[in-house]
């Protein structure tokens, strides 16, 4: 049986990783918000800062992965403790991918800002971007509190985000058919919308990992009804 001393060290190291993971989540959520805001305001300096921040996110992914592996090797956690560590490893990957999507948005935004405004289709993206940032923040909060109750609502919102993306895609196709001069910038806007939609997917993934961490059941492919049962929201 592990000594109290060993368990105390494990808990301390685990909490340090949890804290850094939540900080990483805050960073990528901020990246996304700043990229969308800079796109609206035409702020190229912020666009470049978002692109540069992706390096920090990548470095944090590697450091956190290493910390999780070392934690397992050093302490050999079992049952719920091991499940929490494995959950964090999965979350780290999703958060890094959110950072990638923010970088993609910033790069596409750089092209849009540097082009003639008359050839940029007018499509509202800020509302759906705010939705996915809120979803991600709530999923991270659920992880921090070890409370899976928000997972079903986040999954429903992800379906709404998917529907909004399809509407944006149809709108952009119409613009391109009516005026071929808009095609290049319309594709940039479409890439941005797709990145926003992907962030919604990652937020849903994080919320599902919380269900697994707390309930011990993998519900990733079981639909919203399974999420409602396991999260206690039904």
N, C-alpha and C positions, 0 to 999 in steps of 0.2 A: 504494500500500500504506500502511495506517495506520502512523503512527510508534509506537515503543515508548511514548513519552510519552502519546499519545492512548489506546493500549490500557490503560495503567496507570490513567488516569482512568476509563475505562469499567469496568474491573474493580472499582475502588474504589466507584464509584456503584452498580454492580450488587450488590455485597456489602452495601452499606448498605440497599438495597431488600429484599434477601433477609432481612436481620436484622429489619427492621421488619415484614415479612410474617409471619415466625415469631412475633414478639411479638404481632401481631394475632391469630394463631391461638391463642396461649396465652390471650389475653384472652377470646376467645369461648368457648373450652373451659371456662374458669373461670366465665364467665357462666352457662353451662348447668349446671354442677355446683352452683353456688350457688343457682340457681333451684329445682332439684330438692330440695336440702337444706332450703332455706327453706320449701318446700311441706310437707315432712315435719315440720319443727319448728314451723311456724306463725310464723316470724320475718318480720314485715312490714317491718322496717327493711332487711333483706337483699333482700327482694322489690323494694322501691323503689330500692335501689342498683343492682340488676340492670337495672331499667328505665332508670335514668339512664345507666348505662354504655353503652347502645345508641347514645347520642349520640357518645361517643368512638369507637366502632366505625365509625359513619358518617363521621365526620371523617377517620378513618384511611383508609377506603376511597377517599375523594376525593383525599387527599394522595398515596397510593400510586399511584393511577391516573395522576395528573398526573406523578409522578416517572417512571413507566414510559414515558409518552408523550414526556417531555422527553429521556429516555435514548435512545429511538429516533431522535428528531429530531436530537439533538446528535451521536450517534456512528454512526448508520446501520448497526447490527449486522446480520450475515448468518448464514445456516446455524444452527449450534447455539446461538449467542448470541441470535439473534432468537427462536428457538424457546423458549429459557428465559424471555425477557421476556414473550412471548405466554402462556406457561404461567402466569407470575406474575399477569398481568392476569386470567386466568380464575380462578385461585385466590382472588384478592382478592374477586371477586364472590361466590364460594361461601362464603367466610368471613364476609362481611357478612351473608349470608342465614342463616348459623348464629346470628349475633348477633340477627337478627330473630326467629328461632324461640325463642331464650332469652327475649327480651322478651315474646313471646306466652305462653310458659309462666308467666312471672312475673305477667303481667296476669290470666291465668286463675287462677293460684294465689292472687292477692289476693282474687278473688271467693270462692274456696273457703274460705280462712282466715277471711273475714268472715261466713261463713254458719253455720247450725246443723249441728254435726257429724253429727247423726242423719240428715241428708238428703244426706250425702256418701258415695257408694258406695266401699267399701274395695277398691281395686285397687292391686296392687304395680307401681310404675313405676321404682323406684330401680335395679333390676337392669338393665333394658333401657337406662336412661339411662346407667348406668356403662359398658355395652357400647359405646354410640355415642361417648361421650367418649374411650374407649380407642381406638376405630377412628380418630377424628379425630387424636388425638395420634400414633398410629403412622403415619398418612398424612403428617402434618407432619414427623415424623422421617425418613420416606422421602425427602421433598423435601429436607430439610437435608443428607442423606447422598448424594442423587442415586442412590438405590437402589430400583428398582421391585419388588424381590422380595416385598414384603408385599401387593401389589395384589390378587392372586387371593384370598388369605385374607380381606382386607377385603371383597371382593365377595361371598364366601360368607357372611360374617357379616351383610352387609346383607340378604341373603335371609332369614337367621334373624330379623333385626329385623323385617322385613316380616311374617313369620309370627307373631311375638309380637304385633305390632300388631293383626293380624286376630283373634287370640285375645282381646285386650283389648276390641276392638270388640264381639265376640260376648258377652262377659261383661257389658259395659255395657248392651247391648240387653236382655239377660235381666233385669238389675236394673230397667230402666225399664219393662219389661212387667209385672213383679211389683209394682212400687210407683211409680205415676206421680209421687209427691212427689219422687222422686230425679232426675227428668228434667233439671232445670236444671243441677244440679251434675254429673250424669253427662255432660252435653254438655261442661262445662268440662274434665272429666277426659279425655274423648275428644279434645278439641282439644290438650291437653297431650301425649297419647300420639301424636297425629298429628305434632306438632312434633318429638318425639323421633325418630319414624320418618324425618322429613325430614332431620334432622341426619345420620342414617346414610347417606342418599342423597348428601349433600354430602361426607361423608368418603370415600365410594366415588369420587365425582367427582375429589377431590383426588388420590387414589391413581392414578387413570387418567391424570390430567395428568402425573404423574411418569413413567409409562410413555412418554407422548408426548415429554416433555422429554429422556429418556435414549435411547430407542430410535428416536424420530422417526416413530412410528406411532400414529395415532389409533384407540384400541380401545374407544371409548365405547359402541359399539353392536354389538360383536362377541362378547360373552358371556365366560364365565369361562375357557373353553378357550383363547381368544385371549390373555387376560390371563396365563394360565399359560405359554404359549409365549413371550410377549414379556418376561415378568418373570423368566424363567429358573427358575420354580418347578416345571417339569415336565420 
